[in-house]
Amino acid sequence: MKNYLTEQMPRIMEEWASLIRIQSISCQSEHKEDMIRCAERWKELLLAAGAQKAEVMPCQGNPMVYGEYHVSNDAPTVLVYGHYDVMPVEPLELWKSDPFEPEVRDGRLYARGADDDKGQSLIQVKAFEYLVKQGEMKCNVKFILEGEEEIGSPSLEPFMIEHKELLKCDIILVSDTSMIGKDTPSITTGLRGLAYWQIHVKGPNRDLHSGHFGGAVANPINVLCGMLDKVIDQDGRITIPGFYDKVLPIPEAEREMIREIPFSEEKYMEAIGVGALQGEAGYNTLERNSCRPSFDICGIWGGYTGEGSKTVLPSEVFAKVSCRLVANQDHEEISRAFVDYMQQIAPKSVQVDVTPMHGGQGYVCPIDLPAYKAAEAGFTKAFGKRPLAARRGGSIPIIATFEQVLGVKTILMGFGLEQNAIHSPNESMDLEVFEKGIVAVAEFYRELVK
C-alpha cells in the first residue's frame, strides 16, 4: 500500500485542494452556492473512488451527499459519516497563507478544512478507493456527508428519520476527532453530553439603596450565588437529586488505559496558569474531564458594573450554567431535575425562573466491540503501536443521535492533532498522519471481515 500512496499522492493532494478551494462556510448565507458546489464535488470524488452510486440529496438545509458500494447481502455494512462545511476564517490577518489556497509547509498542509473535516473525510474515501481498486473491499459501504455540522446539524436527524432504511448499517465510522499525539495514537471511545440553562432571579421591584435596605431585603445576586454554591458539595459531587442515578462506572480496563496516557499535571496547570486542580473525589484529572459529569457557571451578570462605585442592592440577576453529562444520562431528564432543584432551594424572598436552552446526549463505545477491535488493529498496523482508548470531554450530539435513530454504535477513528488548530487561523493537517490514516482505515475494513 505504501507504493500505491507514493504514486497516487500528487493526485490525492490535488483532489484535496479542489475541496478546500470551495468556500463551504455553512454559517454565512453568501456561501449558499458554495455549499452546493462542494456537495457536487464530493459526489464526483465518491464516484471516481469506486462508489456504484452517489447523489446529492435535498433536505431541509444544505444538501446531503450520499454514496454506496454493495458487495453482498451477507457482508457487514459500514456507514461512513463526514461533513463538508467549514468554519469562517476570521481573523484573516492571522493566517500566514490564503485559507482557501492550500499550502504545504514543514510536512503539513495549511488551509481551512485541511483537517476539519475535508481532510479527515478524504482519508475515509481514499482508504475505500484503495481497497476497491485492489479488489479487496469485502464490506458494503455507505457514505453520508452533510453540510451543516458546524451549525449544529439541524437537518441531519430529520434526514436520518426520513431515510432510515437507506442508511441501515451494522456500524458507523467517523473521522472527525483527534488523537492524543502523533506518537500516541488513540481512539475516542466517549463524548460527554450537555445540558444548558439560563437563570433569572428577581427580588425587589427596583434597584434599592444598599444603605437603606441592605440587611433587610434579600439581594438577588447574593441569593443566586448561594444557590449555585449548593450545586457542588465538598467532595466535588453534584447535588441535584437523581443526578447520578444513570451514571455508569468507568470500566477498569478503560481506567488502566487512561493511566497509560502521557500526562503531567504540572505541565497542565502551567499551560493554563493555575496553581492547583480540583474536582470529584476518587478520580484523576483525565477521568474528571472526560468520563465524569461536571457543572459550571458559564456567565453571571446583574447590578452595577460600571466605572466607580454605586451602592446598590440590585433588583435582578442572571446566570448561564451548564452540565457536561456522560453516557446513559438523559439531557432532558437532567434539565428537568435541575429546574426542579433550583425551585426547591430558592428562598421565598426572590422569584426564580430557570429556562432550559439546549442539550445533547453523551456517547460511549465499548472497547470489546468487534468493530472497535478492527479499528484498534488498523491503528496498530498504521502507527506501529496499539492505540489507547480515550474519552473526550467535549460534546458531538450527532453521535448519540446516530445511535438513537439508527440503533448502531459509532467508531470514532479520528486523525486530528491538537496542533492542527481546527476552527482557528492556520488550520493544518500533518501529511504523514494523513497517509497513516488511510492505511489505518483500510486495515479496519480488512479486520472487520476476518
Contacts in CASP RR format, 6 or more apart in sequence:
PFRMAT RR
TARGET T0000
AUTHOR 0000-0000-0000
METHOD contacts of the structure
MODEL  1
MKNYLTEQMPRIMEEWASLIRIQSISCQSEHKEDMIRCAERWKELLLAAG
AQKAEVMPCQGNPMVYGEYHVSNDAPTVLVYGHYDVMPVEPLELWKSDPF
EPEVRDGRLYARGADDDKGQSLIQVKAFEYLVKQGEMKCNVKFILEGEEE
IGSPSLEPFMIEHKELLKCDIILVSDTSMIGKDTPSITTGLRGLAYWQIH
VKGPNRDLHSGHFGGAVANPINVLCGMLDKVIDQDGRITIPGFYDKVLPI
PEAEREMIREIPFSEEKYMEAIGVGALQGEAGYNTLERNSCRPSFDICGI
WGGYTGEGSKTVLPSEVFAKVSCRLVANQDHEEISRAFVDYMQQIAPKSV
QVDVTPMHGGQGYVCPIDLPAYKAAEAGFTKAFGKRPLAARRGGSIPIIA
TFEQVLGVKTILMGFGLEQNAIHSPNESMDLEVFEKGIVAVAEFYRELVK
1 130 0 8 1.000
1 438 0 8 1.000
1 439 0 8 1.000
1 442 0 8 1.000
4 130 0 8 1.000
4 134 0 8 1.000
5 12 0 8 1.000
5 130 0 8 1.000
5 435 0 8 1.000
5 438 0 8 1.000
5 439 0 8 1.000
9 435 0 8 1.000
12 122 0 8 1.000
12 126 0 8 1.000
13 109 0 8 1.000
15 45 0 8 1.000
15 122 0 8 1.000
16 102 0 8 1.000
16 109 0 8 1.000
16 114 0 8 1.000
16 118 0 8 1.000
16 119 0 8 1.000
16 122 0 8 1.000
17 102 0 8 1.000
17 111 0 8 1.000
18 41 0 8 1.000
19 38 0 8 1.000
19 41 0 8 1.000
19 42 0 8 1.000
19 45 0 8 1.000
19 84 0 8 1.000
19 118 0 8 1.000
19 119 0 8 1.000
19 122 0 8 1.000
20 100 0 8 1.000
20 101 0 8 1.000
20 102 0 8 1.000
20 111 0 8 1.000
20 112 0 8 1.000
20 113 0 8 1.000
20 114 0 8 1.000
20 118 0 8 1.000
21 100 0 8 1.000
21 101 0 8 1.000
21 102 0 8 1.000
22 34 0 8 1.000
22 37 0 8 1.000
22 38 0 8 1.000
22 41 0 8 1.000
22 100 0 8 1.000
23 31 0 8 1.000
23 34 0 8 1.000
23 86 0 8 1.000
23 100 0 8 1.000
24 31 0 8 1.000
24 34 0 8 1.000
24 35 0 8 1.000
24 37 0 8 1.000
24 38 0 8 1.000
24 84 0 8 1.000
24 85 0 8 1.000
24 86 0 8 1.000
24 147 0 8 1.000
25 31 0 8 1.000
25 34 0 8 1.000
25 85 0 8 1.000
25 86 0 8 1.000
25 87 0 8 1.000
25 88 0 8 1.000
25 89 0 8 1.000
26 35 0 8 1.000
26 62 0 8 1.000
26 85 0 8 1.000
26 86 0 8 1.000
26 147 0 8 1.000
26 148 0 8 1.000
26 149 0 8 1.000
26 150 0 8 1.000
26 151 0 8 1.000
27 87 0 8 1.000
27 88 0 8 1.000
27 150 0 8 1.000
27 151 0 8 1.000
28 88 0 8 1.000
32 62 0 8 1.000
35 62 0 8 1.000
35 63 0 8 1.000
35 84 0 8 1.000
35 85 0 8 1.000
35 147 0 8 1.000
36 56 0 8 1.000
36 62 0 8 1.000
36 63 0 8 1.000
38 84 0 8 1.000
38 85 0 8 1.000
38 147 0 8 1.000
39 56 0 8 1.000
39 62 0 8 1.000
39 63 0 8 1.000
39 64 0 8 1.000
39 65 0 8 1.000
39 84 0 8 1.000
39 145 0 8 1.000
39 147 0 8 1.000
40 56 0 8 1.000
42 65 0 8 1.000
42 84 0 8 1.000
42 121 0 8 1.000
42 145 0 8 1.000
43 54 0 8 1.000
43 55 0 8 1.000
43 56 0 8 1.000
43 65 0 8 1.000
43 67 0 8 1.000
45 122 0 8 1.000
45 125 0 8 1.000
46 54 0 8 1.000
46 65 0 8 1.000
46 67 0 8 1.000
46 125 0 8 1.000
46 143 0 8 1.000
47 54 0 8 1.000
48 129 0 8 1.000
49 125 0 8 1.000
49 126 0 8 1.000
49 128 0 8 1.000
49 129 0 8 1.000
49 132 0 8 1.000
50 69 0 8 1.000
50 128 0 8 1.000
50 129 0 8 1.000
50 132 0 8 1.000
50 133 0 8 1.000
51 67 0 8 1.000
51 68 0 8 1.000
51 69 0 8 1.000
51 128 0 8 1.000
51 141 0 8 1.000
51 143 0 8 1.000
52 68 0 8 1.000
52 69 0 8 1.000
52 70 0 8 1.000
53 66 0 8 1.000
53 67 0 8 1.000
53 68 0 8 1.000
54 65 0 8 1.000
54 66 0 8 1.000
54 67 0 8 1.000
54 68 0 8 1.000
54 143 0 8 1.000
55 65 0 8 1.000
55 66 0 8 1.000
55 67 0 8 1.000
56 63 0 8 1.000
56 64 0 8 1.000
56 65 0 8 1.000
57 63 0 8 1.000
57 64 0 8 1.000
57 65 0 8 1.000
57 66 0 8 1.000
57 159 0 8 1.000
57 163 0 8 1.000
58 64 0 8 1.000
59 155 0 8 1.000
59 158 0 8 1.000
59 159 0 8 1.000
60 154 0 8 1.000
60 155 0 8 1.000
60 158 0 8 1.000
60 159 0 8 1.000
61 148 0 8 1.000
61 154 0 8 1.000
61 155 0 8 1.000
62 85 0 8 1.000
62 146 0 8 1.000
62 147 0 8 1.000
62 148 0 8 1.000
62 155 0 8 1.000
63 147 0 8 1.000
64 144 0 8 1.000
64 145 0 8 1.000
64 146 0 8 1.000
64 147 0 8 1.000
64 155 0 8 1.000
64 159 0 8 1.000
65 84 0 8 1.000
65 143 0 8 1.000
65 144 0 8 1.000
65 145 0 8 1.000
65 146 0 8 1.000
66 142 0 8 1.000
66 143 0 8 1.000
66 144 0 8 1.000
66 166 0 8 1.000
67 142 0 8 1.000
67 143 0 8 1.000
67 144 0 8 1.000
68 140 0 8 1.000
68 141 0 8 1.000
68 142 0 8 1.000
68 143 0 8 1.000
69 128 0 8 1.000
69 132 0 8 1.000
69 137 0 8 1.000
69 140 0 8 1.000
69 141 0 8 1.000
69 142 0 8 1.000
70 140 0 8 1.000
71 137 0 8 1.000
71 138 0 8 1.000
71 139 0 8 1.000
71 140 0 8 1.000
72 140 0 8 1.000
75 138 0 8 1.000
75 139 0 8 1.000
75 140 0 8 1.000
75 449 0 8 1.000
76 139 0 8 1.000
76 140 0 8 1.000
76 170 0 8 1.000
76 171 0 8 1.000
76 448 0 8 1.000
76 449 0 8 1.000
77 139 0 8 1.000
77 140 0 8 1.000
77 141 0 8 1.000
77 142 0 8 1.000
77 168 0 8 1.000
77 169 0 8 1.000
77 170 0 8 1.000
77 171 0 8 1.000
78 139 0 8 1.000
78 140 0 8 1.000
78 141 0 8 1.000
78 142 0 8 1.000
78 169 0 8 1.000
78 170 0 8 1.000
78 171 0 8 1.000
78 172 0 8 1.000
78 173 0 8 1.000
78 445 0 8 1.000
78 448 0 8 1.000
79 142 0 8 1.000
79 143 0 8 1.000
79 144 0 8 1.000
79 167 0 8 1.000
79 169 0 8 1.000
79 171 0 8 1.000
79 172 0 8 1.000
79 173 0 8 1.000
79 406 0 8 1.000
79 408 0 8 1.000
80 124 0 8 1.000
80 128 0 8 1.000
80 141 0 8 1.000
80 142 0 8 1.000
80 143 0 8 1.000
80 144 0 8 1.000
80 172 0 8 1.000
80 173 0 8 1.000
80 174 0 8 1.000
81 144 0 8 1.000
81 145 0 8 1.000
81 146 0 8 1.000
81 172 0 8 1.000
81 173 0 8 1.000
81 174 0 8 1.000
81 176 0 8 1.000
81 398 0 8 1.000
81 402 0 8 1.000
81 410 0 8 1.000
82 117 0 8 1.000
82 120 0 8 1.000
82 121 0 8 1.000
82 124 0 8 1.000
82 144 0 8 1.000
82 145 0 8 1.000
82 146 0 8 1.000
82 149 0 8 1.000
82 174 0 8 1.000
82 175 0 8 1.000
82 176 0 8 1.000
83 117 0 8 1.000
83 121 0 8 1.000
83 145 0 8 1.000
83 146 0 8 1.000
83 147 0 8 1.000
83 148 0 8 1.000
83 149 0 8 1.000
83 150 0 8 1.000
83 153 0 8 1.000
83 176 0 8 1.000
84 117 0 8 1.000
84 118 0 8 1.000
84 121 0 8 1.000
84 145 0 8 1.000
84 146 0 8 1.000
84 147 0 8 1.000
85 146 0 8 1.000
85 147 0 8 1.000
85 148 0 8 1.000
85 149 0 8 1.000
85 150 0 8 1.000
85 151 0 8 1.000
86 112 0 8 1.000
86 113 0 8 1.000
86 116 0 8 1.000
86 118 0 8 1.000
86 150 0 8 1.000
87 112 0 8 1.000
87 116 0 8 1.000
87 150 0 8 1.000
87 422 0 8 1.000
87 423 0 8 1.000
89 95 0 8 1.000
89 99 0 8 1.000
89 100 0 8 1.000
89 112 0 8 1.000
89 425 0 8 1.000
91 425 0 8 1.000
92 99 0 8 1.000
92 425 0 8 1.000
94 425 0 8 1.000
94 426 0 8 1.000
95 425 0 8 1.000
95 426 0 8 1.000
96 105 0 8 1.000
96 110 0 8 1.000
96 426 0 8 1.000
97 103 0 8 1.000
97 105 0 8 1.000
97 110 0 8 1.000
97 111 0 8 1.000
98 111 0 8 1.000
99 111 0 8 1.000
99 112 0 8 1.000
99 425 0 8 1.000
99 427 0 8 1.000
100 111 0 8 1.000
100 112 0 8 1.000
101 111 0 8 1.000
102 109 0 8 1.000
102 110 0 8 1.000
102 111 0 8 1.000
102 114 0 8 1.000
103 109 0 8 1.000
103 110 0 8 1.000
103 111 0 8 1.000
104 110 0 8 1.000
104 431 0 8 1.000
107 430 0 8 1.000
107 431 0 8 1.000
107 432 0 8 1.000
108 428 0 8 1.000
108 429 0 8 1.000
108 430 0 8 1.000
108 431 0 8 1.000
109 428 0 8 1.000
109 429 0 8 1.000
109 431 0 8 1.000
109 434 0 8 1.000
110 426 0 8 1.000
110 427 0 8 1.000
110 428 0 8 1.000
111 427 0 8 1.000
111 428 0 8 1.000
112 427 0 8 1.000
113 119 0 8 1.000
113 422 0 8 1.000
113 427 0 8 1.000
114 420 0 8 1.000
114 427 0 8 1.000
114 428 0 8 1.000
114 429 0 8 1.000
115 416 0 8 1.000
115 420 0 8 1.000
115 422 0 8 1.000
115 427 0 8 1.000
115 428 0 8 1.000
115 429 0 8 1.000
116 176 0 8 1.000
116 420 0 8 1.000
116 422 0 8 1.000
116 423 0 8 1.000
116 427 0 8 1.000
117 149 0 8 1.000
117 175 0 8 1.000
117 176 0 8 1.000
119 429 0 8 1.000
119 434 0 8 1.000
120 175 0 8 1.000
120 176 0 8 1.000
120 414 0 8 1.000
120 415 0 8 1.000
120 416 0 8 1.000
120 429 0 8 1.000
121 145 0 8 1.000
121 175 0 8 1.000
121 176 0 8 1.000
123 175 0 8 1.000
123 415 0 8 1.000
123 434 0 8 1.000
123 437 0 8 1.000
123 438 0 8 1.000
123 441 0 8 1.000
124 143 0 8 1.000
124 173 0 8 1.000
124 175 0 8 1.000
124 441 0 8 1.000
125 143 0 8 1.000
126 438 0 8 1.000
127 437 0 8 1.000
127 438 0 8 1.000
127 439 0 8 1.000
127 440 0 8 1.000
127 441 0 8 1.000
127 442 0 8 1.000
127 444 0 8 1.000
127 445 0 8 1.000
128 137 0 8 1.000
128 141 0 8 1.000
128 441 0 8 1.000
128 445 0 8 1.000
130 438 0 8 1.000
130 442 0 8 1.000
131 137 0 8 1.000
131 442 0 8 1.000
131 445 0 8 1.000
131 446 0 8 1.000
136 445 0 8 1.000
136 446 0 8 1.000
137 445 0 8 1.000
138 445 0 8 1.000
138 446 0 8 1.000
138 449 0 8 1.000
139 445 0 8 1.000
139 448 0 8 1.000
139 449 0 8 1.000
142 166 0 8 1.000
142 167 0 8 1.000
142 169 0 8 1.000
144 167 0 8 1.000
146 153 0 8 1.000
146 155 0 8 1.000
146 156 0 8 1.000
146 159 0 8 1.000
148 154 0 8 1.000
148 155 0 8 1.000
148 156 0 8 1.000
149 156 0 8 1.000
149 176 0 8 1.000
149 398 0 8 1.000
152 397 0 8 1.000
152 398 0 8 1.000
153 397 0 8 1.000
153 398 0 8 1.000
153 401 0 8 1.000
156 398 0 8 1.000
156 401 0 8 1.000
157 398 0 8 1.000
157 401 0 8 1.000
157 405 0 8 1.000
160 167 0 8 1.000
160 401 0 8 1.000
160 402 0 8 1.000
160 405 0 8 1.000
160 406 0 8 1.000
161 405 0 8 1.000
164 405 0 8 1.000
164 406 0 8 1.000
167 406 0 8 1.000
168 406 0 8 1.000
169 406 0 8 1.000
169 408 0 8 1.000
170 371 0 8 1.000
170 408 0 8 1.000
171 371 0 8 1.000
171 408 0 8 1.000
171 409 0 8 1.000
171 410 0 8 1.000
171 411 0 8 1.000
171 448 0 8 1.000
172 402 0 8 1.000
172 406 0 8 1.000
172 408 0 8 1.000
172 409 0 8 1.000
172 410 0 8 1.000
172 411 0 8 1.000
173 371 0 8 1.000
173 410 0 8 1.000
173 411 0 8 1.000
173 413 0 8 1.000
173 441 0 8 1.000
173 444 0 8 1.000
174 399 0 8 1.000
174 410 0 8 1.000
174 411 0 8 1.000
174 412 0 8 1.000
174 413 0 8 1.000
174 414 0 8 1.000
175 412 0 8 1.000
175 413 0 8 1.000
175 414 0 8 1.000
175 415 0 8 1.000
175 441 0 8 1.000
176 396 0 8 1.000
176 412 0 8 1.000
176 414 0 8 1.000
177 188 0 8 1.000
177 392 0 8 1.000
177 396 0 8 1.000
177 412 0 8 1.000
177 414 0 8 1.000
177 416 0 8 1.000
178 188 0 8 1.000
178 392 0 8 1.000
178 414 0 8 1.000
178 415 0 8 1.000
178 416 0 8 1.000
178 417 0 8 1.000
178 418 0 8 1.000
178 420 0 8 1.000
179 185 0 8 1.000
179 186 0 8 1.000
179 387 0 8 1.000
179 414 0 8 1.000
179 415 0 8 1.000
179 416 0 8 1.000
179 417 0 8 1.000
179 433 0 8 1.000
180 186 0 8 1.000
180 261 0 8 1.000
180 262 0 8 1.000
180 388 0 8 1.000
180 390 0 8 1.000
181 417 0 8 1.000
181 418 0 8 1.000
182 417 0 8 1.000
182 430 0 8 1.000
182 432 0 8 1.000
182 433 0 8 1.000
184 261 0 8 1.000
184 262 0 8 1.000
184 388 0 8 1.000
185 379 0 8 1.000
185 382 0 8 1.000
185 383 0 8 1.000
185 385 0 8 1.000
185 387 0 8 1.000
185 388 0 8 1.000
186 261 0 8 1.000
186 387 0 8 1.000
186 388 0 8 1.000
186 389 0 8 1.000
186 390 0 8 1.000
187 372 0 8 1.000
187 375 0 8 1.000
187 376 0 8 1.000
187 379 0 8 1.000
187 387 0 8 1.000
187 388 0 8 1.000
187 389 0 8 1.000
187 390 0 8 1.000
187 411 0 8 1.000
187 412 0 8 1.000
187 413 0 8 1.000
187 414 0 8 1.000
188 390 0 8 1.000
188 391 0 8 1.000
188 392 0 8 1.000
188 412 0 8 1.000
188 414 0 8 1.000
189 254 0 8 1.000
189 364 0 8 1.000
189 365 0 8 1.000
189 367 0 8 1.000
189 372 0 8 1.000
189 389 0 8 1.000
189 390 0 8 1.000
189 391 0 8 1.000
189 412 0 8 1.000
190 290 0 8 1.000
190 291 0 8 1.000
190 327 0 8 1.000
190 362 0 8 1.000
190 363 0 8 1.000
190 364 0 8 1.000
190 365 0 8 1.000
190 391 0 8 1.000
190 392 0 8 1.000
190 412 0 8 1.000
191 362 0 8 1.000
191 363 0 8 1.000
191 391 0 8 1.000
191 392 0 8 1.000
191 393 0 8 1.000
191 394 0 8 1.000
191 395 0 8 1.000
191 396 0 8 1.000
191 399 0 8 1.000
191 400 0 8 1.000
191 412 0 8 1.000
192 290 0 8 1.000
192 293 0 8 1.000
192 324 0 8 1.000
192 325 0 8 1.000
192 326 0 8 1.000
192 362 0 8 1.000
192 391 0 8 1.000
192 392 0 8 1.000
192 393 0 8 1.000
192 394 0 8 1.000
192 395 0 8 1.000
193 324 0 8 1.000
193 325 0 8 1.000
193 326 0 8 1.000
193 329 0 8 1.000
193 331 0 8 1.000
193 359 0 8 1.000
193 360 0 8 1.000
193 361 0 8 1.000
193 362 0 8 1.000
193 363 0 8 1.000
193 394 0 8 1.000
193 395 0 8 1.000
193 397 0 8 1.000
193 400 0 8 1.000
194 322 0 8 1.000
194 323 0 8 1.000
194 324 0 8 1.000
194 325 0 8 1.000
194 331 0 8 1.000
194 358 0 8 1.000
194 359 0 8 1.000
194 360 0 8 1.000
194 395 0 8 1.000
194 397 0 8 1.000
195 322 0 8 1.000
195 323 0 8 1.000
195 325 0 8 1.000
195 331 0 8 1.000
195 334 0 8 1.000
195 335 0 8 1.000
195 338 0 8 1.000
195 356 0 8 1.000
195 359 0 8 1.000
195 360 0 8 1.000
196 298 0 8 1.000
196 320 0 8 1.000
196 321 0 8 1.000
196 322 0 8 1.000
196 323 0 8 1.000
196 356 0 8 1.000
196 357 0 8 1.000
196 358 0 8 1.000
196 359 0 8 1.000
197 320 0 8 1.000
197 321 0 8 1.000
197 322 0 8 1.000
197 335 0 8 1.000
197 338 0 8 1.000
197 339 0 8 1.000
197 354 0 8 1.000
197 355 0 8 1.000
197 356 0 8 1.000
197 357 0 8 1.000
198 318 0 8 1.000
198 319 0 8 1.000
198 320 0 8 1.000
198 354 0 8 1.000
198 355 0 8 1.000
198 357 0 8 1.000
199 224 0 8 1.000
199 318 0 8 1.000
199 319 0 8 1.000
199 320 0 8 1.000
199 321 0 8 1.000
199 342 0 8 1.000
199 352 0 8 1.000
199 353 0 8 1.000
199 354 0 8 1.000
199 355 0 8 1.000
200 316 0 8 1.000
200 317 0 8 1.000
200 318 0 8 1.000
200 352 0 8 1.000
200 353 0 8 1.000
200 354 0 8 1.000
200 355 0 8 1.000
201 220 0 8 1.000
201 221 0 8 1.000
201 223 0 8 1.000
201 224 0 8 1.000
201 227 0 8 1.000
201 316 0 8 1.000
201 317 0 8 1.000
201 318 0 8 1.000
201 346 0 8 1.000
201 350 0 8 1.000
201 351 0 8 1.000
201 352 0 8 1.000
201 353 0 8 1.000
202 220 0 8 1.000
202 315 0 8 1.000
202 316 0 8 1.000
202 350 0 8 1.000
202 351 0 8 1.000
202 352 0 8 1.000
202 353 0 8 1.000
203 217 0 8 1.000
203 218 0 8 1.000
203 220 0 8 1.000
203 315 0 8 1.000
203 316 0 8 1.000
203 349 0 8 1.000
203 350 0 8 1.000
203 351 0 8 1.000
204 213 0 8 1.000
204 217 0 8 1.000
204 313 0 8 1.000
204 315 0 8 1.000
205 315 0 8 1.000
206 315 0 8 1.000
207 303 0 8 1.000
207 312 0 8 1.000
207 313 0 8 1.000
207 314 0 8 1.000
207 315 0 8 1.000
208 214 0 8 1.000
208 217 0 8 1.000
208 312 0 8 1.000
208 313 0 8 1.000
208 315 0 8 1.000
209 311 0 8 1.000
209 312 0 8 1.000
209 313 0 8 1.000
210 311 0 8 1.000
210 312 0 8 1.000
210 313 0 8 1.000
211 311 0 8 1.000
211 313 0 8 1.000
213 313 0 8 1.000
214 313 0 8 1.000
217 313 0 8 1.000
217 349 0 8 1.000
218 347 0 8 1.000
218 349 0 8 1.000
218 350 0 8 1.000
219 313 0 8 1.000
219 314 0 8 1.000
220 314 0 8 1.000
220 315 0 8 1.000
220 316 0 8 1.000
220 317 0 8 1.000
220 350 0 8 1.000
221 302 0 8 1.000
221 303 0 8 1.000
221 314 0 8 1.000
221 317 0 8 1.000
223 346 0 8 1.000
223 347 0 8 1.000
223 349 0 8 1.000
223 350 0 8 1.000
224 300 0 8 1.000
224 317 0 8 1.000
224 319 0 8 1.000
227 342 0 8 1.000
227 345 0 8 1.000
227 346 0 8 1.000
227 352 0 8 1.000
228 297 0 8 1.000
228 319 0 8 1.000
228 321 0 8 1.000
230 239 0 8 1.000
230 345 0 8 1.000
231 238 0 8 1.000
231 239 0 8 1.000
231 240 0 8 1.000
231 295 0 8 1.000
231 341 0 8 1.000
232 238 0 8 1.000
232 239 0 8 1.000
232 295 0 8 1.000
233 239 0 8 1.000
235 280 0 8 1.000
235 281 0 8 1.000
236 278 0 8 1.000
236 279 0 8 1.000
236 280 0 8 1.000
236 281 0 8 1.000
237 244 0 8 1.000
237 280 0 8 1.000
237 281 0 8 1.000
238 244 0 8 1.000
238 293 0 8 1.000
238 294 0 8 1.000
238 295 0 8 1.000
238 323 0 8 1.000
239 341 0 8 1.000
240 334 0 8 1.000
240 337 0 8 1.000
240 338 0 8 1.000
240 341 0 8 1.000
241 337 0 8 1.000
241 340 0 8 1.000
241 341 0 8 1.000
242 337 0 8 1.000
243 293 0 8 1.000
243 334 0 8 1.000
243 337 0 8 1.000
244 293 0 8 1.000
246 328 0 8 1.000
246 329 0 8 1.000
246 330 0 8 1.000
247 292 0 8 1.000
247 293 0 8 1.000
247 326 0 8 1.000
247 328 0 8 1.000
247 329 0 8 1.000
248 326 0 8 1.000
248 327 0 8 1.000
248 328 0 8 1.000
248 364 0 8 1.000
250 258 0 8 1.000
250 287 0 8 1.000
250 291 0 8 1.000
251 367 0 8 1.000
253 367 0 8 1.000
254 291 0 8 1.000
254 367 0 8 1.000
254 389 0 8 1.000
254 391 0 8 1.000
255 287 0 8 1.000
257 367 0 8 1.000
257 388 0 8 1.000
257 389 0 8 1.000
257 390 0 8 1.000
258 284 0 8 1.000
258 286 0 8 1.000
258 287 0 8 1.000
258 291 0 8 1.000
258 388 0 8 1.000
258 389 0 8 1.000
258 390 0 8 1.000
259 284 0 8 1.000
260 388 0 8 1.000
261 286 0 8 1.000
261 388 0 8 1.000
261 390 0 8 1.000
263 285 0 8 1.000
263 286 0 8 1.000
265 277 0 8 1.000
265 285 0 8 1.000
268 277 0 8 1.000
268 285 0 8 1.000
269 275 0 8 1.000
269 276 0 8 1.000
269 277 0 8 1.000
277 285 0 8 1.000
279 288 0 8 1.000
280 288 0 8 1.000
280 292 0 8 1.000
283 291 0 8 1.000
283 292 0 8 1.000
288 294 0 8 1.000
289 393 0 8 1.000
290 390 0 8 1.000
290 391 0 8 1.000
290 392 0 8 1.000
290 393 0 8 1.000
291 326 0 8 1.000
291 391 0 8 1.000
292 326 0 8 1.000
293 323 0 8 1.000
293 324 0 8 1.000
293 325 0 8 1.000
293 326 0 8 1.000
293 329 0 8 1.000
294 323 0 8 1.000
294 324 0 8 1.000
295 321 0 8 1.000
295 322 0 8 1.000
295 323 0 8 1.000
296 321 0 8 1.000
296 322 0 8 1.000
296 323 0 8 1.000
296 324 0 8 1.000
297 319 0 8 1.000
297 320 0 8 1.000
297 321 0 8 1.000
298 319 0 8 1.000
298 320 0 8 1.000
298 321 0 8 1.000
298 322 0 8 1.000
299 319 0 8 1.000
299 320 0 8 1.000
299 321 0 8 1.000
300 317 0 8 1.000
300 318 0 8 1.000
300 319 0 8 1.000
300 320 0 8 1.000
301 317 0 8 1.000
301 318 0 8 1.000
301 319 0 8 1.000
302 314 0 8 1.000
302 316 0 8 1.000
302 317 0 8 1.000
302 318 0 8 1.000
303 312 0 8 1.000
303 314 0 8 1.000
303 317 0 8 1.000
304 310 0 8 1.000
304 312 0 8 1.000
304 314 0 8 1.000
320 357 0 8 1.000
323 334 0 8 1.000
323 338 0 8 1.000
324 393 0 8 1.000
324 394 0 8 1.000
324 395 0 8 1.000
325 331 0 8 1.000
325 334 0 8 1.000
325 360 0 8 1.000
325 361 0 8 1.000
325 362 0 8 1.000
326 362 0 8 1.000
326 364 0 8 1.000
327 361 0 8 1.000
327 362 0 8 1.000
327 363 0 8 1.000
327 364 0 8 1.000
328 364 0 8 1.000
329 361 0 8 1.000
329 362 0 8 1.000
330 361 0 8 1.000
331 359 0 8 1.000
331 360 0 8 1.000
331 361 0 8 1.000
331 362 0 8 1.000
335 356 0 8 1.000
335 359 0 8 1.000
338 354 0 8 1.000
339 354 0 8 1.000
339 356 0 8 1.000
342 352 0 8 1.000
342 354 0 8 1.000
343 352 0 8 1.000
343 354 0 8 1.000
346 352 0 8 1.000
359 397 0 8 1.000
360 395 0 8 1.000
360 397 0 8 1.000
360 400 0 8 1.000
361 397 0 8 1.000
361 400 0 8 1.000
361 401 0 8 1.000
361 404 0 8 1.000
362 395 0 8 1.000
362 397 0 8 1.000
362 399 0 8 1.000
362 400 0 8 1.000
363 396 0 8 1.000
363 399 0 8 1.000
363 400 0 8 1.000
363 403 0 8 1.000
363 410 0 8 1.000
364 391 0 8 1.000
365 372 0 8 1.000
365 409 0 8 1.000
365 410 0 8 1.000
365 411 0 8 1.000
365 412 0 8 1.000
366 372 0 8 1.000
366 409 0 8 1.000
367 376 0 8 1.000
367 389 0 8 1.000
369 409 0 8 1.000
369 411 0 8 1.000
370 448 0 8 1.000
371 409 0 8 1.000
371 411 0 8 1.000
371 448 0 8 1.000
372 411 0 8 1.000
373 447 0 8 1.000
374 411 0 8 1.000
374 444 0 8 1.000
374 445 0 8 1.000
374 447 0 8 1.000
374 448 0 8 1.000
375 387 0 8 1.000
375 411 0 8 1.000
375 413 0 8 1.000
375 440 0 8 1.000
375 444 0 8 1.000
376 386 0 8 1.000
376 387 0 8 1.000
377 443 0 8 1.000
377 444 0 8 1.000
377 447 0 8 1.000
378 439 0 8 1.000
378 440 0 8 1.000
378 441 0 8 1.000
378 443 0 8 1.000
378 444 0 8 1.000
378 447 0 8 1.000
379 386 0 8 1.000
379 387 0 8 1.000
379 413 0 8 1.000
379 440 0 8 1.000
380 386 0 8 1.000
380 387 0 8 1.000
381 439 0 8 1.000
381 440 0 8 1.000
381 443 0 8 1.000
382 436 0 8 1.000
382 437 0 8 1.000
382 439 0 8 1.000
382 440 0 8 1.000
382 443 0 8 1.000
383 436 0 8 1.000
383 440 0 8 1.000
399 410 0 8 1.000
399 412 0 8 1.000
402 408 0 8 1.000
402 410 0 8 1.000
403 409 0 8 1.000
403 410 0 8 1.000
411 444 0 8 1.000
413 437 0 8 1.000
413 440 0 8 1.000
413 441 0 8 1.000
413 444 0 8 1.000
415 433 0 8 1.000
415 434 0 8 1.000
415 436 0 8 1.000
415 437 0 8 1.000
415 440 0 8 1.000
416 422 0 8 1.000
416 429 0 8 1.000
416 430 0 8 1.000
416 433 0 8 1.000
417 430 0 8 1.000
417 433 0 8 1.000
419 428 0 8 1.000
420 427 0 8 1.000
420 428 0 8 1.000
420 429 0 8 1.000
420 430 0 8 1.000
421 427 0 8 1.000
421 428 0 8 1.000
END
